[in-house]
Amino acid sequence: MRINLLGPLQAFGDDGSVDMTPAAQKVRQTLVMLVLNAGRVVSFEHLMDELWEGDPPTSAHTALQTYVYQLRKRFSLGNPRRGGVVGVAGPLLGTVDGGYQLSVPADDVDVFRCEPLLARARAEFGDADFVRARNTADTALRMWRDDALVDVRKGPLLQAEANRLKEFRASAHYMRIEADLHLGRHHEVLGELVEMADRAPTDERAQGNLMTALYRMDRRGEALQVYRRARERIAADLGLDPSPQLQALHTAMLASDEALLRPAGRLTAVIAATPTRAPRHLPVPRERLIGRASQLACVIAELTRPGRQGQPLVVVGGPPGTGKSELCLHAAHEASRHYPDGRLYARLVDGAGRRVPPAEILRSFLRGLGATEQELRLSTTDLSLLFRTWTADLRVLVVLDDVCDARDLRLLLPSGAGCGVLIGSRQRVFVSSSAVHVELTGLSFDDSLHLLKSAVPRHRITMDPEGLRRLTRLCRGLPGALFALASQLRRRPHWTARQATAWVLAPGYTDSDPLGVGIGLDRTLATLPPDLRSLTYALLAPGVPDRLTPALGAAVLGVSDQQAEDLMEALVERYLLRARHPCANGRFSYEWEPGIRQLTARLSTTPERMSHVVAG
């Protein structure tokens, strides 16, 4: 089985001679989704979101099974380990828990052959081996026959992948041309550069390369005219000035700097200081925002405030399940046009609740900005210094999600006043006195009801107003729980409100964590020091009163009242408890944030479970 995605879809059988590309568009979409995620499980939900763009019909699951059956039959793909992860070599399409997994050799997919070539070209370029870099990038480009997935119907997931591959192709093209410029082949690439500059008049990289080629051909006047046109278009279209890098190139040409005539001279410095391409690391938001208009407007206003002095920094915090990540992603996408040099994104906690090392995040950021493999091998401190140096003159938006400690941020913040920082935090953190803090709480009942009703508009439960209201109350105003419930209802359109309520109230019915609260709570608990985890387990235990006091905590843990109060205050900082009015003795009482105790009382959130989560 061989699949070509870099152009019109082509799918060949084992002999490689007969084109077996499916004609039906949804079968083609299914095939491409599985191929692009080869070796990974693609959930039923993701496939249905792609095929029906968030509005699957009642027959969606049956239709999806039919499409997979057609692919298995067409390409002779076995299903050797139904219900388990496919672990056998060769082209196999396995049914696993919650989805499908395609196993196909990387050499059989043109995308997977092409991507390592560009990585190698970047490394060769960084090592000043421009001949090899040029040839390697050219080899990658020759795999393209047209735009990627050009004849495949694209839902939200495939459209995002097509955009990524478009940027990938442009990066390879720039790499090849800039290697040619380093080799003194400005005459050979002039035609391409003129076409690229005309096609993208605000692309400063294209304009700078054209200016350099014209200057080396003793056409300085034309090179300066290119700069004037670019400056006017950037101002008209974007309301911005040219970047410091392009201005520096223009200044050097005005001064007739002879170093620009030497391929290994000033041009090397200009390119080294300029990202290979503007990185766009932001994930696509998964859900619509409801009931967060004021908070979203606050975040966007701060990130895009005109005439701002200094770097905008916004911290979005709140209890598990309140939708911090979704709000950050929506706001970041809305503000992205104000940060033309790139949007960087990282989660500081992985799926098992372990903190991601800062060096790993910095390497991801710097790789997106065009760092060489040699630079990426630096120590953590040097990586942070390099990141600050590179962002000093850039306008980059940095989004850091799942922050658990302000100390985690020290190495990851950009230095440029034109950069913006957006933080999604599981803990109240102090980063800067100028930071704007936005704290999320549960949605109002009306907003919760509207969210659930709009997420499943044609489900039979919407015909049962009282049943719908009862389900809404069970979610305690948590968007995460509401969307988890809506996802289940979309998969089971035949359910009544009574069956849905039974599913929520009796998780042993089908699921140990029906509303998805346990995952977020587990990740939060995994980041806590052992004494705080012990306190949380103890206070969540059956029989412990809802009203918590330091005296109660002291009795449960066998510590002093002051120690118990300190631990409870630490849980307040982490959005697990909230403080109430002081008691007669002057000490505060505490209660769980809405939904945490009620929605996790049936989960196996125990030290044994937690040790498994922490161990990964």
Rosetta blueprint (number, residue, H / E / L):
1 M L
2 R E
3 I E
4 N E
5 L L
6 L L
7 G L
8 P L
9 L L
10 Q E
11 A E
12 F E
13 G L
14 D L
15 D L
16 G L
17 S L
18 V L
19 D E
20 M L
21 T L
22 P L
23 A L
24 A L
25 Q H
26 K H
27 V H
28 R H
29 Q H
30 T H
31 L H
32 V H
33 M H
34 L H
35 V H
36 L H
37 N L
38 A L
39 G L
40 R L
41 V E
42 V E
43 S E
44 F H
45 E H
46 H H
47 L H
48 M H
49 D H
50 E H
51 L H
52 W H
53 E L
54 G L
55 D L
56 P L
57 P L
58 T L
59 S L
60 A H
61 H H
62 T H
63 A H
64 L H
65 Q H
66 T H
67 Y H
68 V H
69 Y H
70 Q H
71 L H
72 R H
73 K H
74 R H
75 F H
76 S L
77 L L
78 G E
79 N L
80 P L
81 R L
82 R L
83 G L
84 G L
85 V L
86 V L
87 G L
88 V L
89 A L
90 G L
91 P L
92 L E
93 L E
94 G E
95 T E
96 V E
97 D L
98 G L
99 G E
100 Y E
101 Q E
102 L E
103 S E
104 V L
105 P L
106 A H
107 D H
108 D H
109 V E
110 D H
111 V H
112 F H
113 R H
114 C H
115 E H
116 P H
117 L H
118 L H
119 A H
120 R H
121 A H
122 R H
123 A H
124 E H
125 F H
126 G H
127 D L
128 A L
129 D L
130 F H
131 V H
132 R H
133 A H
134 R H
135 N H
136 T H
137 A H
138 D H
139 T H
140 A H
141 L H
142 R L
143 M L
144 W L
145 R L
146 D L
147 D L
148 A L
149 L L
150 V L
151 D L
152 V L
153 R L
154 K L
155 G L
156 P H
157 L H
158 L H
159 Q H
160 A H
161 E H
162 A H
163 N H
164 R H
165 L H
166 K H
167 E H
168 F H
169 R H
170 A H
171 S H
172 A H
173 H H
174 Y H
175 M H
176 R H
177 I H
178 E H
179 A H
180 D H
181 L H
182 H H
183 L L
184 G L
185 R L
186 H H
187 H H
188 E H
189 V H
190 L H
191 G H
192 E H
193 L H
194 V H
195 E H
196 M H
197 A H
198 D H
199 R H
200 A L
201 P L
202 T L
203 D L
204 E H
205 R H
206 A H
207 Q H
208 G H
209 N H
210 L H
211 M H
212 T H
213 A H
214 L H
215 Y H
216 R H
217 M L
218 D L
219 R L
220 R H
221 G H
222 E H
223 A H
224 L H
225 Q H
226 V H
227 Y H
228 R H
229 R H
230 A H
231 R H
232 E H
233 R H
234 I H
235 A H
236 A H
237 D H
238 L H
239 G L
240 L L
241 D L
242 P L
243 S L
244 P H
245 Q H
246 L H
247 Q H
248 A H
249 L H
250 H H
251 T H
252 A H
253 M H
254 L H
255 A L
256 S L
257 D L
258 E H
259 A H
260 L H
261 L H
262 R L
263 P L
264 A L
265 G L
266 R H
267 L H
268 T H
269 A H
270 V H
271 I H
272 A H
273 A L
274 T L
275 P L
276 T L
277 R L
278 A L
279 P L
280 R E
281 H L
282 L L
283 P L
284 V L
285 P L
286 R L
287 E L
288 R L
289 L L
290 I L
291 G L
292 R L
293 A H
294 S H
295 Q H
296 L H
297 A H
298 C H
299 V H
300 I H
301 A H
302 E H
303 L H
304 T H
305 R L
306 P L
307 G L
308 R L
309 Q L
310 G L
311 Q L
312 P L
313 L E
314 V E
315 V E
316 V E
317 G E
318 G L
319 P L
320 P L
321 G L
322 T L
323 G L
324 K H
325 S H
326 E H
327 L H
328 C H
329 L H
330 H H
331 A H
332 A H
333 H H
334 E H
335 A H
336 S H
337 R H
338 H H
339 Y L
340 P L
341 D L
342 G L
343 R E
344 L E
345 Y E
346 A E
347 R E
348 L L
349 V E
350 D L
351 G L
352 A L
353 G L
354 R L
355 R E
356 V L
357 P L
358 P H
359 A H
360 E H
361 I H
362 L H
363 R H
364 S H
365 F H
366 L H
367 R H
368 G H
369 L L
370 G L
371 A L
372 T L
373 E H
374 Q H
375 E H
376 L H
377 R L
378 L L
379 S L
380 T H
381 T H
382 D H
383 L H
384 S H
385 L H
386 L H
387 F H
388 R H
389 T H
390 W H
391 T H
392 A L
393 D L
394 L L
395 R L
396 V L
397 L E
398 V E
399 V E
400 L E
401 D E
402 D E
403 V E
404 C L
405 D L
406 A H
407 R H
408 D H
409 L H
410 R L
411 L L
412 L L
413 L L
414 P L
415 S L
416 G L
417 A L
418 G L
419 C L
420 G E
421 V E
422 L E
423 I E
424 G E
425 S E
426 R L
427 Q L
428 R L
429 V L
430 F L
431 V L
432 S L
433 S L
434 S L
435 A L
436 V E
437 H E
438 V E
439 E E
440 L L
441 T L
442 G L
443 L L
444 S L
445 F H
446 D H
447 D H
448 S H
449 L H
450 H H
451 L H
452 L H
453 K H
454 S H
455 A H
456 V L
457 P L
458 R L
459 H L
460 R H
461 I H
462 T H
463 M H
464 D L
465 P H
466 E H
467 G H
468 L H
469 R H
470 R H
471 L H
472 T H
473 R H
474 L H
475 C L
476 R L
477 G L
478 L L
479 P H
480 G H
481 A H
482 L H
483 F H
484 A H
485 L H
486 A H
487 S H
488 Q H
489 L H
490 R H
491 R H
492 R L
493 P L
494 H L
495 W L
496 T L
497 A H
498 R H
499 Q H
500 A H
501 T H
502 A H
503 W H
504 V H
505 L H
506 A L
507 P H
508 G H
509 Y H
510 T L
511 D L
512 S L
513 D L
514 P L
515 L L
516 G L
517 V H
518 G H
519 I H
520 G H
521 L H
522 D H
523 R H
524 T H
525 L H
526 A H
527 T L
528 L L
529 P L
530 P H
531 D H
532 L H
533 R H
534 S H
535 L H
536 T H
537 Y H
538 A H
539 L H
540 L H
541 A L
542 P L
543 G L
544 V L
545 P L
546 D L
547 R L
548 L E
549 T L
550 P H
551 A H
552 L H
553 G H
554 A H
555 A H
556 V H
557 L H
558 G L
559 V L
560 S L
561 D H
562 Q H
563 Q H
564 A H
565 E H
566 D H
567 L H
568 M H
569 E H
570 A H
571 L H
572 V H
573 E H
574 R L
575 Y L
576 L L
577 L E
578 R E
579 A E
580 R E
581 H E
582 P E
583 C L
584 A L
585 N L
586 G L
587 R L
588 F E
589 S E
590 Y E
591 E E
592 W E
593 E L
594 P L
595 G L
596 I H
597 R H
598 Q H
599 L H
600 T H
601 A L
602 R L
603 L L
604 S L
605 T L
606 T L
607 P H
608 E H
609 R H
610 M H
611 S H
612 H H
613 V H
614 V H
615 A H
616 G L
